[in-house]
Amino acid sequence: MVTRKLRFAIFGNIYQPKKSVSIKKILACLSANKAEVSMERQFYTFLTDGQQLPVEGVRVFDGEDFDADFAISMGGDGTFLRTASVVGGKQIPILGVNTGRLGFLADVNAQEIEHTIAALFSGDYSVESRAAIFVETDNHSLQGYDCALNDVAILKRDSASMITIHASIDGQYLTTYMADGLIVSTPTGSTAYSLSVGGPIIVPGTHVFSLTAVAPHSLNVRPIVISEDSVIDLTIETRTHNFLVALDGRSEKLPDSTRIRLCKAPYRVQVIKRAGTKYFHTLREKMMWGADQRG
């Protein structure tokens, strides 16, 4: 049982208007437990100006100017990924409250909010430590955050032409991909973009990364799973002389003279799980395995 005031930092999706009930529940629960609450400015503005929702007794912060015992992400998995990028090396455990659709990371629904918040104060929860991917470029710095919790994708731009990606693992040449792109995924991201292009489902905690080509020219190209301690070096050739690099869906254009190195991030993302939550149950439910869809 917690005997001191707990501090919470709240992040949210500003494109989902139907979340006022959920945020009211969260704020009421935190207030009842005398917690100290901070809120990201853009989400605060969305609630107070856009939704006309009274939000009192909350500190507003910008960027990384916050500290907390817990972070709460309100939205879908995309909001959770953005929250993880901001929390970064602070090592603050993140709770995902789902106000979107499919949620592997944001897995607390509106009906479970009161019980879950109470569990944080009673200590009835667990924290899973998830690896992220660090992206380093040789001569073009990225504009945003340089780590990804789900995946890093190297993709062609608006062209019918494939791109050529030369890949090496720990200094050893692996292969040259001729494809629409290449996805390097963590176990956390294995059920996201990687899965949609034929990548493997990887159980969290297995300490590996996977490489999966997007629409490869050769049918012999298959996904490969490597140790998360490996270093991946990529060089890219394109007809348009530039390509996209996307970190958890946030993309930037880079010239094809850029060399990219991917490795395990210097920190791990801490994900809060409710007591009794089972990965395979969640996987089976989200993937609808065993469901009779014959109508």
N, C-alpha and C positions, 0 to 999 in steps of 0.2 A: 504494500500500500504506500502511495506517495504521500510524503508529509510536507513537501514544499510546493510552491506554485510552479506549475509546468508552463513552459512557453511554447506557443504554436505559431507557425508561419503558414498562411493560407495562400495558395495559388489557384487560379481558375481559368476556365475557358470563357472567353468573352463573346462567343458566337452562339451560345445556347441560352436563350431567354428563359427556358422552362426549368430553372434550377433554384428559384427563390425559396421553395419549400425546403430543399436540402440544406441550403446555407443557413436558413433560419434555425433548422434543427441543430446544426453544428454549433452555431454561435450560442444558442440557448444552452446546449450541453456544456460548452466550455465555460460560459458564464456561471452556470450552476456549480461548477467545480473550481471557480475562482482562478481560472487560467489567465495568463497574459497572452494576448492575441495580437499578431501583426498580420498585415495583408498587403499583398503586392498592389502597387498603385493602380495599374490598369484594370485589375479585377475590382478593386474598391470603387473606381470611377464608373465601371460598367454597372455595378450594383446600385450605387447611389444616384447617379445621373440617368443611366439608361433604364434601370428597372424601378427607380424611385423607392428603393428599399432602404429603410433607416438602419445604418450600421454605426453603432456607438461603442465607445470604449476600445477602439481598435487603433493601433499604431500603423501608419502607412509607410511603406518603404519602397525604394527603387533599387533595381538591379540586385546586387549581392549584399546590400547594406542591411543585413538582418542576422539574428542569431536565434536559435530555438532548440527545444528538446525534440520536437516533432515537426515535420512539414506535412500539410494536407493538400493534396492535388484534387481539384474538383473538375471533372470533365470525363474524357475518355483516355485511352492509352496515349494519344498524342499529347494531351496536357500533362500526363505523368512524365513523358519523355522530356518535355520542356522543363518541367519542375526539376527533374534529375540533373539537367544540364546547368541550371542555376544553382542548385544546392551543391553540386560538384564535390569538391574535396572537403566540404564542411562535415561530411559523414553524418548528417542528420537523417534519421530514419524517416521514410516517406510513406504516408498512407494514401492509397488511391480510392477516392469516392467516385463511383461511376454515374455520371449523368448523361453519358453518351450511349453507344450501342454495344458492340462487342468489347469486352474488357478482360484482358489477361492480367494487366498490371493494376488497373483501376477496377478492383473486384468487390468493392463494398457498395451495395445498392442502397437506395433511399430508406428501405425498411430496416436496414441493419445499422443505421448511423448511431442511434442512441446506445445500443448495446456495444458497438465497437469503440466509441469514445469512452464509455465507462470502462472497457477492458484496458485502455491505455493507462487510465489512472490506477487500476488495480494490478497492472502488470501481467494481465492474462493475454499475452500475445507473444509472437516470435518475430525475429528479424532475420531475413535472408540476405546474404551478402552476394551481390551480383557484379560480375566483371563488366567493364566497359572497354571500348576500343579507342586508343589515342591515335590521332592522325597528325603526321608530320610531313610538311612539304619542303622541298629544297630551296625554292626561290620565290614562292608566292604564299604569303601568310593568309590563313583563312580569316574571313571577316567576323564570324561568330565563334561559338564554342568549338573546341578542337577534340571533344570526346563524344562518343556515341554509346548509348546503353543497348540499343537494338542492333543497328547495323550501319555499315558504311557501304554505299553503292557508287561504283564508277559507271557512268552511263553516257551513251551517245546523246548529242543534242538533236535538234529538229532536222533530221536528215534520214534518208532511207539507207544510208551506208552504215555498215557495221563499223565498230572500232576494234583496234588491235591492242591487247593488253598483255604485256610480258610480265610474268609473275615469278618471283623467287621466294623461297622460304628458307630463312636462316642462312642466306648466302648461296643456297643451292637452287639452280634453275629448275622450276617446276614445269611450266608449259607456257605457250602463247595462246591466249584466248582470242578467237575472232567471233564476236558476239555483239549484242546490243548493250551488254554491260556485264559487270561482275559484282556480286554481293558478298561482302564479308560480314558474317553474322555472329553474334554472341548466342549462348543458349537462350537468353531472354528474348532475343529477336528471332529465334528460329521459327516461331509460329506467326511471324509477320510477313514482310516482303519476300524473304527467302523461301518460305513455304509455298508461296503462290507461284514460284518458278521452279518448283521441284526439289527444293532443299530439304534436308532431314529435320525432323523434330528432335530437339536435343533437350534433355532434362536439365533444369538449372542445377548448378553445383558440380557439373561434370568437368569444368575447367578446360574447355575446348572452344575453338572457333571453327566455323565452316566457311568454305568458299564455293559459291554456286554461280554458274554463268547464267546470264539472261539471254534466252533465245540464241544459243551457240550455233555456229555454222556447221560444226561437226557433231553427229550423234554420238560419237565416242567420248565426248566431254561429259564428265560426271562430277557431282559434288564431291568435295574432299574435306575431311575433318582433321584438324591439326591441334596441337597443344596451344593453350592460351599464352604460353610463354614464348611462342615462336614470334619471329619478326618477319613481316611480309613486305617485300619491296615490289612496287609496280611502276612500269613505264608504259605510256599510252601513245599510240599513233592514231591519228584521225585524218580524214580528208578535209574536214572543216578547221583543222588546227586548234581545236579546243574541245573540251568535254565537260561533263558535270560531275562533281563529287557531292554526294548527298549524305549528311550525317543525321540519322533518325528522321529522314524526310526533308531536312532543310538543305537545299542545294545551292552550290556556287559554281560559277564557270571558271575553268582554269585552262591555260594554254597547254597544248600537248607536249611542250618541253618540260613540264613539271614532273618531277619524280615524287612518288608518294610512298611513305613508309607507315605501316600500321603495326601497332603492338598493343599489349595490355596497358590500360590506363594506370597511372600511379595511385589511383584510389578505386574503391569499390562502392557501388551504390547500395544503400541499405534500404530494403523493402520490407515494410511491416505486413505481417500475415496474421490473421485472426487465429486464435487457438482452434485446433481441429481442422484447419484448412488443409486439404490434401491435393497435391498437384495433379495426380492422375484423374481424380474426380473432376477437377476444374477442366482439365484437358478434354475429358470425355464429354462434359457438358457443353463446352464452347464449340467443339468440333462436331457435336451431335452424333457421336459414334453410338451405334446401336438403336438410333431413333428410326422408327418406321415411317418413311417419307412417301409411301406409295399412295397416300391419300384415301 
